[in-house]
Amino acid sequence: MSPALMKMWISFVAMGFMVISVLTVYFTKFKVKNNVIRMILNTIAFLLIAVAGLIIFYVVFSGPVPESALM
């Protein structure tokens, strides 16, 4: 697998973490009544969005892939 393709899949994982985070926050806000479970789910959502941010930071600032790796 080329480095460019690997970066693409890594960024897809980060986007998936973001979607899971948004859905978790939505679920906890409107469906969960127990405060302990709500706090745990919100913490998980925060950790997922933080990991996604770090992954995107890595993908963006690791630089472009060399031309020879694209062929």
Residue pairs with C-beta under 8 A, 6 or more apart in sequence:
2 65
2 69
2 70
3 65
3 69
4 65
4 69
4 70
7 59
7 62
7 65
10 55
10 58
10 59
11 55
11 56
11 59
13 55
14 51
14 52
14 53
14 55
14 56
14 59
15 52
17 48
17 49
17 51
17 52
17 55
18 48
18 49
18 52
20 45
20 48
21 45
21 46
21 48
21 49
21 52
22 45
24 41
24 42
24 44
24 45
24 48
25 42
25 45
27 41
28 37
28 38
28 41
28 42
28 45
32 38
32 41
